[in-house]
């Protein structure tokens, strides 16, 4: 295409563009006209509607004011009319949850009316009427709180307390499960009490907390008292009865019988069971190891006596019951803490709680002090074995101390210290028991020495007591650990249970040392040397044999590795000392080298000497036989061994004397002087200790 054609085409496009611009201008003018017309119309409409709108706004404001005035009038009328409308409700009682809702709503209406009249017309009769009815309602709410509390505050049944106190859990555990098993209030009752308490707190009527504290304190005391009565009747089971009925059993356990209140079978507590299960056959354990005498668990006079006042005895059943009571109190105290939540404001918990527990805790302390008092009487009577049952109980009480302290945290120090009083009292009694055993052994003069030189009754008693202590290593060990005399002798690096074994070993070693010293001192009162040394020998031999056939030797060897060898040396020494009783006899049959027999003939002086020697020997051997037939060596092995020693010590010398002079012509009447052949002397020696043979 040439340039003229292109120019023509551009001219055409320009013309078309101009036409388009012209049309747009025309449309713009029309749009401006329309908008101007619309604006004018809106202006005229605004001038018409605005006065109407303002008038409607004024009318709406008047309407609102009228409604507010009517509402205020209705409210004022309601305040003036509230007493007649709610009087029947207030003069009744809030019965049940629905009734409580209605009652509290009525009280809220009275409260609002009271506030209105106090602010707007404090001198009005209406205020007086409303205030009087409101006070009546408040009194009724407080009375309702007390009635509900009294109605549902029932003591916990002894069977339940025994169950939760003797469960198979460890002693120190999370007690939430145990606490949950003590259900004082249902959910509905708790909800009602909380709502009533909230209202009373909102009105500063906190005297209800004193009511709560007194009622719950009485309930707690009743629970503990009922448990105590239940235990006294024997319904909770009797360990002593079980012991009496099954004393031949090697393992007697503390049991609780089935109860009508509980239909399921409950396992006996391992904790309680382990405290007592090894005690039943202890009274009979040593029957075959003594001289046919009773084992006798008392130091001192072993003769049977009748105890005039059985209440002075601290027995296993009583201690078991006491432990159960302490555990039950702990569970009940924790339950009371949980029960207060929502009913008592947190800031008042400690104050109310200590009022609740004070009497029951004081009763437990008093009971512990009573046990300690009677235990001291047992100590005075030297009935030490009766007190051993205190040791495991003391151990469990000590283990519970931290739990008690957590439960009573925040209470007054005098309240928190009550549990420590129990522990300290029983602890001091336990320590005194151990100390008095040592002292009683050291100063023993309670009975005369056996005339036959047999095992001293105290020796048997001490060994039985010491063997019983083996059952209480975990209980006695902590007691001894608090006595500097023993604790300072143990390395601080040694930990339980080895430390407790070592401590018990130290204690038993001390008891045995005092026993040995006492036996030696007492034996000096024998006038005849033979029985003196037989007495020492019998007792020393009995001690070492008792140590060997029990675990005592292992315990004592921890502190005295040469214990067994020491006793063997003592036995050998006593045997050697015993042989001194033969010195006078041997004096007649030895050292006769100066008597000469020449061709079967003797000088008159020599004949007289031989006569004197035979006569003296005969007289002395007969006297010794008479004495020592009445002596006793209860151990067969020791008895036969001592007879052999006597023969080996006497017969060779007598045989030599007899062979040398019996056939010599020292007398015309040899039968007068030569009364016993060596065989006859041997037979005489076999008759020694016949009473025990």
C-alpha positions as CSV (number, residue, x, y, z in Angstrom):
1,X,0.0,0.0,0.0
2,X,1.3,3.4,-0.9
3,X,1.5,6.4,1.5
4,X,-1.6,8.1,0.2
5,X,-3.7,5.1,1.1
6,X,-2.3,5.0,4.6
7,X,-3.1,8.6,5.1
8,X,-6.6,8.2,4.0
9,X,-7.1,5.3,6.4
10,X,-5.7,7.4,9.3
11,X,-8.1,10.2,8.4
12,X,-11.0,7.9,8.6
13,X,-9.9,6.6,12.0
14,X,-9.6,10.1,13.3
15,X,-13.1,11.0,12.2
16,X,-14.4,7.9,14.0
17,X,-12.6,8.8,17.2
18,X,-14.1,12.3,17.1
19,X,-17.6,10.9,16.8
20,X,-17.0,8.6,19.8
21,X,-15.7,11.5,21.9
22,X,-18.8,13.6,21.0
23,X,-21.1,10.7,22.1
24,X,-19.3,10.4,25.4
25,X,-19.7,14.0,26.1
26,X,-23.4,13.9,25.4
27,X,-23.7,10.9,27.8
28,X,-21.8,12.7,30.5
29,X,-24.0,15.7,30.3
30,X,-27.1,13.6,30.6
31,X,-25.6,11.8,33.7
32,X,-24.8,15.1,35.3
33,X,-28.4,16.3,34.7
34,X,-29.8,13.1,36.3
35,X,-27.5,13.3,39.4
36,X,-28.3,17.0,39.8
37,X,-32.0,16.2,39.7
38,X,-31.6,13.3,42.2
39,X,-29.6,15.6,44.6
40,X,-32.4,18.2,44.5
41,X,-35.0,15.6,45.2
42,X,-33.0,14.2,48.2
43,X,-32.7,17.7,49.6
44,X,-36.4,18.2,49.4
45,X,-37.0,14.7,51.0
46,X,-34.6,15.5,53.9
47,X,-36.4,18.8,54.6
48,X,-39.6,16.8,54.7
49,X,-38.5,13.7,56.8
50,X,-36.1,15.3,59.3
51,X,-38.8,16.9,61.5
52,X,-40.7,13.7,61.6
53,X,-37.6,11.7,62.6
54,X,-36.8,14.1,65.4
55,X,-40.3,13.9,66.6
56,X,-40.1,10.0,66.6
57,X,-36.8,10.1,68.5
58,X,-38.4,12.3,71.2
59,X,-41.4,10.0,71.4
60,X,-39.0,6.9,71.7
61,X,-37.1,8.7,74.5
62,X,-40.4,9.4,76.3
63,X,-41.4,5.8,75.9
64,X,-38.1,4.6,77.3
65,X,-38.4,6.9,80.3
66,X,-41.9,5.7,80.9
67,X,-40.8,2.1,80.8
68,X,-37.9,2.8,83.2
69,X,-40.3,4.6,85.4
70,X,-42.7,1.7,85.3
71,X,-39.9,-0.8,86.0
72,X,-38.6,1.3,88.9
73,X,-42.1,1.6,90.2
74,X,-42.6,-2.1,89.9
75,X,-39.3,-2.7,91.6
76,X,-40.2,-0.3,94.4
77,X,-43.7,-1.9,94.7
78,X,-41.9,-5.3,94.8
79,X,-39.7,-4.1,97.6
80,X,-42.7,-2.9,99.5
81,X,-44.6,-6.1,98.8
82,X,-41.7,-8.6,99.2
83,X,-42.5,-9.6,102.9
84,X,-46.0,-10.8,102.2
85,X,-44.8,-12.7,99.1
86,X,-41.9,-14.6,100.7
87,X,-43.0,-14.8,104.3
88,X,-44.5,-18.2,104.0
89,X,-41.3,-19.5,102.4
90,X,-39.0,-17.9,105.0
91,X,-41.1,-19.1,107.9
92,X,-40.9,-22.6,106.5
93,X,-37.7,-24.4,106.0
94,X,-35.4,-25.1,103.0
95,X,-36.4,-28.7,102.5
96,X,-34.5,-30.6,99.7
97,X,-32.5,-29.1,96.9
98,X,-35.5,-27.6,95.2
99,X,-36.8,-26.1,98.5
100,X,-33.3,-24.7,99.1
101,X,-33.2,-23.0,95.7
102,X,-36.6,-21.4,96.4
103,X,-35.5,-20.4,99.9
104,X,-32.2,-18.8,98.8
105,X,-34.1,-17.0,96.0
106,X,-36.5,-15.6,98.6
107,X,-33.6,-14.5,100.8
108,X,-32.0,-12.8,97.9
109,X,-35.2,-10.8,97.3
110,X,-35.2,-9.8,101.0
111,X,-31.6,-8.8,100.8
112,X,-32.2,-6.5,97.8
113,X,-35.2,-5.0,99.5
114,X,-33.2,-4.4,102.7
115,X,-30.4,-2.7,100.7
116,X,-33.0,-0.5,98.9
117,X,-34.7,0.7,102.1
118,X,-31.4,1.2,103.9
119,X,-30.3,3.5,101.0
120,X,-33.5,5.3,100.2
121,X,-35.8,5.2,103.3
122,X,-33.8,4.0,106.4
123,X,-36.5,5.2,108.8
124,X,-39.3,3.2,107.2
125,X,-41.4,0.5,108.7
126,X,-40.8,-1.5,105.6
127,X,-37.0,-1.7,106.4
128,X,-37.8,-3.0,109.9
129,X,-40.1,-5.6,108.5
130,X,-37.7,-6.7,105.8
131,X,-34.7,-6.8,108.2
132,X,-36.7,-8.9,110.8
133,X,-37.8,-11.4,108.2
134,X,-34.3,-11.5,106.7
135,X,-32.8,-12.2,110.1
136,X,-35.3,-15.0,110.6
137,X,-34.4,-16.5,107.3
138,X,-30.7,-16.3,108.1
139,X,-31.3,-18.0,111.4
140,X,-33.3,-20.7,109.6
141,X,-30.5,-21.2,107.1
142,X,-27.9,-21.6,109.9
143,X,-30.3,-24.0,111.7
144,X,-30.8,-25.9,108.5
145,X,-27.0,-26.2,108.1
146,X,-26.7,-27.6,111.6
147,X,-29.6,-30.0,111.2
148,X,-28.3,-31.4,107.9
149,X,-24.8,-31.7,109.4
150,X,-26.1,-33.5,112.5
151,X,-28.4,-35.8,110.4
152,X,-25.6,-36.9,108.2
153,X,-22.6,-36.8,110.6
154,X,-22.6,-40.5,111.5
155,X,-19.6,-42.2,113.0
156,X,-17.6,-44.6,110.8
157,X,-18.3,-48.2,111.6
158,X,-15.5,-50.1,113.4
159,X,-15.4,-52.7,110.7
160,X,-14.7,-50.1,108.0
161,X,-12.0,-48.5,110.2
162,X,-10.3,-51.9,110.7
163,X,-10.5,-52.6,107.0
164,X,-8.8,-49.4,106.0
165,X,-6.3,-49.6,108.9
166,X,-5.3,-53.2,108.0
167,X,-5.1,-53.1,104.3
168,X,-2.1,-54.7,102.6
169,X,-0.5,-51.5,101.4
170,X,2.7,-50.2,102.8
171,X,2.4,-48.1,106.0
172,X,3.4,-44.8,104.3
173,X,1.5,-44.5,101.1
174,X,-0.8,-42.1,99.3
175,X,-3.8,-42.3,101.4
176,X,-6.3,-40.9,98.8
177,X,-7.7,-44.4,98.3
178,X,-8.2,-45.0,102.0
179,X,-9.8,-41.6,102.5
180,X,-12.2,-42.1,99.6
181,X,-13.4,-45.3,101.3
182,X,-14.6,-43.1,104.2
183,X,-17.8,-41.6,102.9
184,X,-19.3,-39.1,105.3
185,X,-21.7,-37.2,103.0
186,X,-23.4,-38.0,99.8
187,X,-22.8,-35.7,96.8
188,X,-26.3,-34.1,97.3
189,X,-25.7,-33.5,101.0
190,X,-22.3,-32.0,100.3
191,X,-23.7,-29.7,97.7
192,X,-26.4,-28.5,100.0
193,X,-23.9,-27.8,102.8
194,X,-21.6,-26.0,100.5
195,X,-24.4,-23.7,99.3
196,X,-25.6,-23.0,102.8
197,X,-22.1,-22.3,103.9
198,X,-21.5,-20.0,100.9
199,X,-24.6,-18.0,101.9
200,X,-23.6,-17.8,105.5
201,X,-20.1,-16.7,104.6
202,X,-21.5,-14.0,102.2
203,X,-23.4,-12.6,105.2
204,X,-20.4,-12.9,107.5
205,X,-22.3,-15.4,109.7
206,X,-19.2,-17.4,110.4
207,X,-20.4,-18.8,113.6
208,X,-21.6,-21.8,111.6
209,X,-17.9,-22.9,111.5
210,X,-17.9,-23.4,115.3
211,X,-21.0,-25.5,114.9
212,X,-19.3,-27.5,112.2
213,X,-16.2,-28.0,114.3
214,X,-18.1,-29.2,117.3
215,X,-20.3,-31.6,115.4
216,X,-17.4,-33.1,113.4
217,X,-15.3,-33.3,116.6
218,X,-18.1,-35.3,118.3
219,X,-18.4,-37.5,115.3
220,X,-14.7,-38.2,115.1
221,X,-14.6,-38.9,118.9
222,X,-17.6,-41.2,118.5
223,X,-15.9,-43.1,115.7
224,X,-12.8,-43.7,117.8
225,X,-14.8,-44.6,120.9
226,X,-16.9,-47.1,119.0
227,X,-13.8,-48.6,117.5
228,X,-12.3,-48.9,121.0
229,X,-15.5,-50.6,122.4
230,X,-15.6,-52.9,119.4
231,X,-12.0,-53.9,120.1
232,X,-12.7,-54.5,123.8
233,X,-15.6,-56.8,123.0
234,X,-13.2,-59.0,121.1
235,X,-15.2,-58.6,117.9
236,X,-12.1,-57.3,116.1
237,X,-10.3,-60.6,116.7
238,X,-8.0,-61.7,119.4
239,X,-4.3,-62.4,118.8
240,X,-4.0,-63.8,122.3
241,X,-6.9,-66.2,121.7
242,X,-5.2,-67.3,118.5
243,X,-2.0,-67.9,120.3
244,X,-3.7,-69.9,123.0
245,X,-5.6,-72.0,120.5
246,X,-2.7,-72.7,118.1
247,X,0.4,-72.5,120.3
248,X,1.8,-75.6,118.6
249,X,1.7,-73.9,115.2
250,X,4.9,-72.6,113.8
251,X,3.3,-69.5,112.4
252,X,0.4,-67.9,114.3
253,X,-1.0,-64.8,112.6
254,X,-3.2,-62.0,113.9
255,X,-6.6,-62.4,112.4
256,X,-9.9,-60.6,112.3
257,X,-13.1,-62.7,112.0
258,X,-15.8,-62.2,109.5
259,X,-18.2,-59.4,110.4
260,X,-21.9,-59.1,109.6
261,X,-21.4,-55.7,108.2
262,X,-18.8,-57.0,105.7
263,X,-19.8,-59.8,103.3
264,X,-16.5,-60.0,101.4
265,X,-13.5,-61.8,102.6
266,X,-10.7,-59.5,103.7
267,X,-7.0,-60.5,103.9
268,X,-5.4,-59.9,107.2
269,X,-3.0,-56.9,107.1
270,X,0.6,-57.9,106.3
271,X,1.7,-55.0,108.4
272,X,-0.3,-56.1,111.5
273,X,0.3,-59.7,110.8
274,X,4.1,-59.4,110.6
275,X,4.1,-57.6,114.0
276,X,2.7,-60.6,115.8
277,X,3.0,-63.7,113.7
278,X,6.2,-65.1,115.3
279,X,5.2,-64.7,118.9
280,X,2.9,-67.5,119.7
281,X,5.3,-70.4,119.9
282,X,8.1,-68.3,121.5
283,X,6.8,-69.2,124.9
284,X,7.4,-72.9,124.1
285,X,10.5,-72.7,122.0
286,X,13.0,-73.4,124.8
287,X,11.1,-76.1,126.6
288,X,13.4,-78.8,125.4
289,X,16.5,-76.7,125.9
290,X,16.3,-76.1,129.6
291,X,16.2,-78.5,132.5
292,X,12.6,-79.6,132.0
293,X,11.5,-76.3,133.4
294,X,9.3,-73.7,131.8
295,X,11.0,-71.2,129.5
296,X,9.7,-68.3,131.6
297,X,9.8,-65.0,129.7
298,X,10.4,-62.9,132.9
299,X,13.7,-62.0,134.4
300,X,13.6,-62.5,138.1
301,X,11.4,-64.7,140.1
302,X,10.3,-67.6,137.9
303,X,7.8,-69.1,140.3
304,X,4.3,-69.0,139.0
305,X,2.4,-66.1,140.3
306,X,-1.1,-64.8,139.9
307,X,-1.3,-61.2,138.7
308,X,-3.9,-59.5,140.8
309,X,-4.6,-56.7,138.3
310,X,-4.6,-57.9,134.7
311,X,-4.9,-54.3,133.6
312,X,-1.2,-53.9,134.4
313,X,-0.3,-56.3,131.6
314,X,0.6,-54.8,128.2
315,X,-0.4,-57.6,125.8
316,X,-0.1,-58.1,122.1
317,X,-3.8,-57.6,121.5
318,X,-3.8,-54.3,123.2
319,X,-0.8,-53.1,121.3
320,X,-2.4,-54.3,118.0
321,X,-5.6,-52.5,118.9
322,X,-3.6,-49.3,119.7
323,X,-1.8,-49.4,116.4
324,X,-5.1,-49.9,114.6
325,X,-6.6,-46.9,116.5
326,X,-3.7,-44.7,115.6
327,X,-3.9,-45.6,111.9
328,X,-7.7,-45.2,112.0
329,X,-7.3,-41.7,113.5
330,X,-4.9,-40.8,110.8
331,X,-7.3,-41.9,108.1
332,X,-10.2,-40.1,109.8
333,X,-8.2,-36.9,110.1
334,X,-7.4,-37.0,106.4
335,X,-11.0,-37.6,105.6
336,X,-12.0,-34.6,107.7
337,X,-9.5,-32.4,105.8
338,X,-11.2,-33.5,102.5
339,X,-14.6,-33.0,103.9
340,X,-14.0,-29.3,104.8
341,X,-13.3,-28.3,101.2
342,X,-16.0,-26.0,100.0
343,X,-17.7,-25.9,103.4
344,X,-15.1,-24.1,105.4
345,X,-13.1,-21.2,103.8
346,X,-9.4,-22.2,103.2
347,X,-8.1,-19.5,105.5
348,X,-10.0,-21.1,108.4
349,X,-9.2,-24.8,107.7
350,X,-6.4,-25.2,110.2
351,X,-8.3,-23.5,113.0
352,X,-11.4,-25.6,112.5
353,X,-9.4,-28.8,111.8
354,X,-7.5,-28.6,115.1
355,X,-10.8,-28.2,117.0
356,X,-12.1,-31.3,115.3
357,X,-9.1,-33.5,116.1
358,X,-8.1,-32.1,119.4
359,X,-10.1,-34.4,121.7
360,X,-9.5,-37.6,119.7
361,X,-5.8,-36.9,119.4
362,X,-5.6,-36.2,123.2
363,X,-7.4,-39.5,123.9
364,X,-4.8,-41.4,121.7
365,X,-2.0,-39.6,123.5
366,X,-3.6,-40.5,126.9
367,X,-3.9,-44.1,125.9
368,X,-0.3,-44.2,124.8
369,X,0.8,-42.7,128.1
370,X,-1.4,-45.3,129.9
371,X,0.3,-48.1,128.1
372,X,3.7,-46.5,128.9
373,X,2.7,-46.3,132.6
374,X,1.7,-49.9,132.8
375,X,4.8,-50.8,130.9
376,X,6.9,-49.2,133.6
377,X,5.1,-51.3,136.1
378,X,6.0,-54.4,134.1
379,X,9.6,-53.1,134.1
380,X,9.4,-52.8,137.9
381,X,8.2,-56.3,138.1
382,X,10.9,-57.4,135.6
383,X,8.3,-58.8,133.2
384,X,10.4,-57.6,130.2
385,X,9.2,-60.1,127.6
386,X,5.7,-58.7,128.0
387,X,7.0,-55.4,126.7
388,X,8.7,-56.6,123.5
389,X,5.4,-56.3,121.7
390,X,5.9,-52.5,122.0
391,X,8.9,-52.5,119.7
392,X,7.2,-53.2,116.4
393,X,4.4,-50.9,117.3
394,X,6.9,-48.2,118.0
395,X,8.5,-48.8,114.7
396,X,5.2,-48.4,112.8
397,X,4.3,-45.3,114.8
398,X,7.7,-43.7,113.9
399,X,7.1,-44.5,110.2
400,X,3.8,-42.7,110.4
401,X,5.2,-39.6,112.0
402,X,5.8,-37.7,108.7
403,X,2.3,-38.5,107.5
404,X,0.8,-37.2,110.8
405,X,2.9,-34.0,110.5
406,X,1.7,-33.4,107.0
407,X,-1.9,-33.9,108.0
408,X,-1.6,-31.5,110.9
409,X,0.5,-29.0,109.0
410,X,-0.5,-25.4,109.9
411,X,-2.1,-26.4,113.2
412,X,-1.0,-25.0,116.5
413,X,2.4,-26.3,117.7
414,X,0.8,-27.8,120.8
415,X,-1.5,-29.8,118.6
416,X,1.2,-30.9,116.2
417,X,3.4,-31.9,119.1
418,X,0.9,-34.4,120.4
419,X,2.0,-37.2,118.1
420,X,5.6,-36.6,119.1
421,X,4.5,-37.0,122.8
422,X,3.3,-40.5,121.9
423,X,6.5,-41.4,120.2
424,X,8.8,-39.9,122.8
425,X,6.8,-41.6,125.6
426,X,6.9,-45.1,124.0
427,X,10.5,-44.6,122.8
428,X,11.7,-43.7,126.3
429,X,9.8,-46.7,127.7
430,X,11.4,-49.0,125.0
431,X,14.9,-47.7,125.8
432,X,14.3,-48.1,129.5
433,X,13.2,-51.7,129.0
434,X,16.4,-52.5,127.3
435,X,18.5,-50.7,129.9
436,X,16.6,-52.4,132.8
437,X,17.2,-55.8,131.3
438,X,21.0,-55.1,131.5
439,X,20.6,-53.6,135.0
440,X,18.5,-56.5,136.2
441,X,21.1,-59.0,135.1
442,X,23.9,-57.0,136.6
443,X,22.2,-56.7,140.0
444,X,20.3,-60.0,140.1
445,X,19.6,-61.3,143.6
446,X,16.0,-62.3,143.0
447,X,16.5,-66.0,143.7
448,X,18.8,-68.3,145.6
449,X,21.4,-70.3,143.7
450,X,20.6,-73.8,142.8
451,X,22.0,-76.2,145.4
452,X,22.8,-78.7,142.7
453,X,24.9,-76.3,140.6
454,X,22.6,-76.6,137.6
455,X,21.9,-73.9,135.0
456,X,20.7,-70.7,136.8
457,X,17.2,-69.8,135.9
458,X,18.2,-66.3,135.0
459,X,20.6,-67.7,132.4
460,X,17.8,-69.5,130.7
461,X,15.6,-66.4,130.9
462,X,18.2,-64.1,129.4
463,X,18.9,-66.4,126.5
464,X,15.2,-66.7,125.7
465,X,14.8,-63.0,125.9
466,X,17.8,-62.3,123.7
467,X,16.5,-64.8,121.1
468,X,13.1,-63.1,121.2
469,X,14.9,-59.8,120.4
470,X,16.0,-61.2,117.1
471,X,12.4,-60.9,115.9
472,X,12.6,-57.2,116.6
473,X,15.9,-56.2,114.9
474,X,14.2,-53.6,112.8
475,X,12.5,-52.1,115.8
476,X,15.1,-52.4,118.5
477,X,17.9,-51.2,116.1
478,X,16.5,-47.7,115.7
479,X,16.0,-47.5,119.5
480,X,19.7,-48.4,120.1
481,X,20.8,-46.0,117.4
482,X,19.5,-43.2,119.5
483,X,21.6,-44.3,122.5
484,X,25.1,-42.7,122.2
485,X,26.7,-45.6,124.1
486,X,25.8,-47.9,121.2
487,X,25.5,-45.6,118.2
488,X,29.0,-44.2,118.7
489,X,30.4,-47.7,118.3
490,X,29.0,-48.2,114.8
491,X,30.5,-46.7,111.7
492,X,28.4,-44.0,110.2
493,X,28.9,-45.5,106.8
494,X,27.0,-48.7,107.8
495,X,23.4,-48.5,106.8
496,X,20.3,-50.4,107.9
497,X,19.7,-53.3,108.2
498,X,23.3,-54.2,108.8
499,X,23.6,-51.3,111.3
500,X,20.6,-52.5,113.2
501,X,22.1,-56.1,113.4
502,X,25.4,-54.6,114.6
503,X,23.7,-52.5,117.3
504,X,21.7,-55.5,118.5
505,X,24.9,-57.5,118.6
506,X,26.5,-54.8,120.8
507,X,23.5,-54.9,123.1
508,X,23.4,-58.7,123.4
509,X,27.2,-58.7,124.0
510,X,26.7,-56.3,126.9
511,X,23.9,-58.4,128.3
512,X,26.0,-61.6,128.1
513,X,29.0,-59.8,129.7
514,X,26.8,-58.7,132.6
515,X,25.4,-62.2,132.8
516,X,28.9,-63.8,132.9
517,X,30.0,-61.3,135.6
518,X,26.9,-61.8,137.7
519,X,27.3,-65.6,137.5
520,X,30.9,-65.5,138.6
521,X,30.1,-63.1,141.5
522,X,27.1,-65.1,142.6
523,X,28.9,-68.4,142.4
524,X,31.4,-67.2,145.0
525,X,28.7,-67.7,147.6
526,X,29.0,-71.5,147.3
527,X,31.0,-72.9,150.1
528,X,32.0,-76.0,148.3
529,X,34.4,-75.5,145.4
530,X,33.1,-78.3,143.3
531,X,29.6,-77.0,143.0
532,X,30.9,-73.5,142.5
533,X,32.8,-74.4,139.4
534,X,30.1,-76.8,138.1
535,X,27.7,-74.0,138.4
536,X,29.9,-71.7,136.3
537,X,30.6,-74.6,133.9
538,X,26.9,-75.5,133.5
539,X,25.9,-71.9,132.8
540,X,28.8,-71.1,130.5
541,X,28.1,-74.3,128.5
542,X,24.4,-73.5,128.3
543,X,25.1,-70.0,127.0
544,X,27.4,-71.1,124.2
545,X,25.1,-74.0,123.2
546,X,22.1,-71.6,123.1
547,X,24.1,-69.2,121.0
548,X,25.1,-71.9,118.6
549,X,21.6,-73.4,118.1
550,X,20.1,-70.0,117.4
551,X,20.9,-67.0,115.3
552,X,22.3,-65.2,118.3
553,X,25.8,-66.3,117.6
554,X,25.8,-64.8,114.2
555,X,24.5,-61.5,115.6
556,X,27.0,-61.4,118.5
557,X,29.9,-62.4,116.2
558,X,29.4,-59.2,114.2
559,X,30.8,-57.3,117.2
560,X,32.8,-60.1,118.9
561,X,34.2,-62.5,116.2
562,X,36.0,-64.6,118.9
563,X,32.8,-65.0,121.0
564,X,32.6,-68.8,120.5
565,X,36.3,-69.3,121.2
566,X,36.1,-67.1,124.3
567,X,33.3,-69.3,125.7
568,X,35.3,-72.4,124.8
569,X,38.2,-71.0,126.8
570,X,36.0,-70.2,129.7
571,X,34.6,-73.7,129.7
572,X,38.1,-75.2,129.7
573,X,39.1,-72.9,132.5
574,X,36.0,-73.9,134.6
575,X,36.8,-77.5,134.0
576,X,40.3,-77.0,135.2
577,X,39.1,-75.2,138.2
578,X,36.6,-77.9,139.0
579,X,39.3,-80.5,139.1
580,X,40.7,-78.7,142.1
581,X,38.0,-80.5,144.2
582,X,40.2,-83.6,143.7
583,X,43.3,-82.1,145.3
584,X,42.5,-83.4,148.8
585,X,41.8,-86.9,147.5
586,X,44.9,-86.9,145.2
587,X,46.9,-85.8,148.2
588,X,46.4,-89.3,149.7
589,X,47.5,-91.3,146.7
590,X,50.4,-89.3,145.2
591,X,53.9,-88.4,146.4
592,X,54.6,-91.7,148.2
593,X,58.1,-92.3,146.9
594,X,59.5,-92.1,150.4
595,X,57.5,-95.2,151.4
596,X,59.8,-98.2,150.8
597,X,58.7,-101.8,150.5
598,X,61.7,-104.1,151.0
599,X,61.2,-107.8,150.4
600,X,57.5,-107.3,151.0
601,X,58.2,-105.8,154.4
602,X,57.5,-102.3,155.6
603,X,58.6,-100.3,158.5
604,X,56.0,-99.4,161.1
605,X,56.1,-95.8,160.1
606,X,55.5,-96.6,156.5
607,X,52.7,-99.0,157.4
608,X,51.0,-96.2,159.3
609,X,51.4,-93.8,156.4
610,X,49.8,-96.3,154.0
611,X,46.9,-96.9,156.4
612,X,46.3,-93.2,156.8
613,X,46.4,-92.8,153.0
614,X,43.9,-95.5,152.3
615,X,41.6,-94.4,155.0
616,X,41.9,-90.8,154.0
617,X,41.2,-91.7,150.3
618,X,38.2,-93.8,151.2
619,X,36.7,-91.1,153.4
620,X,37.2,-88.3,150.9
621,X,36.0,-90.3,147.9
622,X,32.8,-91.3,149.8
623,X,32.2,-87.6,150.8
624,X,32.8,-86.4,147.2
625,X,30.5,-89.1,145.9
626,X,27.8,-88.1,148.4
627,X,28.1,-84.4,147.4
628,X,28.5,-84.8,143.6
629,X,25.7,-87.4,143.2
630,X,23.5,-84.4,144.2
631,X,25.0,-82.1,141.6
632,X,23.4,-81.7,138.2
633,X,24.8,-81.4,134.8
634,X,21.8,-81.2,132.5
635,X,23.7,-81.5,129.2
636,X,24.4,-85.2,128.5
637,X,27.5,-84.6,126.4
638,X,29.0,-82.3,129.0
639,X,28.0,-84.7,131.8
640,X,29.6,-87.7,130.2
641,X,32.6,-85.8,129.2
642,X,33.2,-84.5,132.7
643,X,32.9,-88.1,134.0
644,X,35.6,-89.2,131.6
645,X,37.8,-86.3,132.6
646,X,37.4,-87.3,136.3
647,X,38.4,-90.9,135.5
648,X,41.4,-89.8,133.5
649,X,42.4,-87.4,136.3
650,X,41.9,-89.8,139.2
651,X,42.0,-93.5,138.1
652,X,45.6,-93.6,136.8
653,X,46.9,-92.2,140.0
654,X,44.7,-94.4,142.2
655,X,45.5,-97.5,140.1
656,X,49.3,-96.8,140.6
657,X,48.7,-96.4,144.4
658,X,46.5,-99.4,144.6
659,X,48.9,-101.7,142.6
660,X,51.8,-100.6,144.7
661,X,50.3,-100.9,148.2
662,X,47.1,-103.0,148.1
663,X,49.1,-106.3,148.3
664,X,51.7,-105.1,150.7
665,X,51.7,-106.3,154.3
666,X,50.9,-102.9,155.8
667,X,48.1,-104.4,157.8
668,X,46.6,-107.6,159.1
669,X,43.1,-106.4,158.1
670,X,43.5,-105.2,154.5
671,X,39.7,-105.2,153.9
672,X,39.5,-102.5,156.5
673,X,41.6,-100.1,154.5
674,X,41.5,-101.4,150.9
675,X,37.8,-100.9,150.4
676,X,37.7,-100.0,146.7
677,X,39.4,-101.4,143.7
678,X,40.1,-99.2,140.7
679,X,37.1,-100.7,138.9
680,X,35.0,-99.8,141.9
681,X,36.3,-96.3,142.0
682,X,35.5,-96.0,138.3
683,X,32.0,-97.2,139.0
684,X,31.7,-94.6,141.8
685,X,32.8,-91.9,139.4
686,X,30.1,-93.1,136.9
687,X,27.6,-92.4,139.7
688,X,28.5,-88.7,139.9
689,X,25.6,-86.4,138.8
690,X,23.1,-89.3,139.1
691,X,20.3,-86.8,139.8
692,X,20.7,-85.5,136.3
693,X,21.5,-88.8,134.6
